[in-house]
Each structure stands twice: as C-alpha cells, then as structure tokens.
Amino acid sequence: MERKDAEYIAWKQRQDHINNRWSQLYELDKEWGKEAIKYLILMNSGGAVATLSFLGASADIRGTLPPKLALIFFFVGLVSSGCMVAYAYESMNRLFSHWQKDVEAHYMKELDYADLIKRDSSRVPSGKVDRILGYTGLTAFILGFIVGATGLFLT
C-alpha cells in the first residue's frame, strides 16, 4: 500500500520533477550532440568538395599552397569528426555492456544496489575526449575556410 502522508507526497512530487527534468535535459543533450556531429561532418566535407572542385577547375590554382592547406584542414576536420563518432559509439557500447553485466549480478544478489550505482558512475567518461575531437573539427573547418578564402582573394 502506498503512503499518503504529506511528507511522502512532497518527496514523490520532487522525485517526479527531478526525473522529468533529467529526462528532458538528457534528450536535449543527445539531440544537440547529434546536430553538432552532423554539422561538423557536413561543413568539413562541403569545404573539402568545394576546395577539390576549385583545384580541379584551374591549373594555375593547383600550384598554389592555400587551397592545398585548406583541403588538409578540411580533411583533419572530417577525420576528427569521424573519430568523435567512433569514440562516442565505443563509449556508449562499453557503458551498456558493463551495465547489463552489473544488473545481472545485482539480480543474482552478487552486487548490491549501492555498488551497482557506484560502478556505473565510475565508468562514465568525462567528455573531454569528445570535446577535444569536436572542437578540433570546428577549428579545422574555420582554419580551412580562412586559408581557402585568403588564397582565393590573393590569387
């Protein structure tokens, strides 16, 4: 039978609010993370295609350094973005795999609830690698754009 006292009801309402807000923020984080990855890949691949087209259109341009540097930056941006996707997948896969094993151990009474939560929390990555790879992709795009645009106007 569920408790009906005021203290319990207030606690239950707080818990419901915390859980709803947690879910909302998680979904927003997940959605915008996907959008950021798509943006980085699209921008760097678009820059690479445009630079390759530009290089292919003019023999004089092929001998200059700026378009080649821009292409290298766009390539670095694509590789960085691809590594970010691979790292995110591997991290989530590892978390899920360990979570499944730990939950099974918990149900078999080999692991108590506090240790289940503690072990899961200890495995969550800090996010530093994701940020480094993401900002590397963004920086590479910006540098590729600047170098490419500068080279376009100087030649």
Buried (B, 14 or more C-beta within 10 A) or exposed (E): EEEEEEEEEEEEEEEEEEEEEEEEEEEEEEEEBEEBBEBBBEBBBEBBEBBEEBBEEEEEBEEBEBBBBBBBBBBBBBBBBBBBBEBBEEBEEEBEEBBEEBEEBBEEEEBEEEEBEEBBEEEEBEEEBBEBBBEBBBBBBBBBBBBBEEBBEEE
